Amino acid sequence: MSASDTDTDDLSQPTAYELLGGDARVRELVDRFYDLMDLEPAYRELRAVHGSTLDEARDKLYWFLSGWLGGPNHYIERFGHPRLRARHMPFPIGIRERDQWVGCMDQAMADIGVEADLVPRLQKAFFQTADWMRNQGV
């Protein structure tokens, strides 16, 4: 198999965005994520770093995830490169915040019924990204 065959094969594979169900499902996932953050005491510290309202965070995560999952680059069109780590440096992100973010996202995926085959792929990607965002030792 040549390199060009591999490239063609990769292009024929559905993106995580498509596997999730597209735009409406990304929005549903993000909305459930922030609803849980507001409702569940287990995510108290994570919620505390988000300020009084979650409206802006909801939109930004939805825009970001759309492109990150392989769909439209809404975030980049509005703000340019995400520079995730730099944008999150003002907020203390340690192991607890990482674990709460990942746990909240796991619960949101379960609540909206993300396909079982897709869950491990997303969990791995979400954990790696959340861990990379840490700027505190603990």
Beta strands, then each sheet from edge to edge (+ up, - down):
end
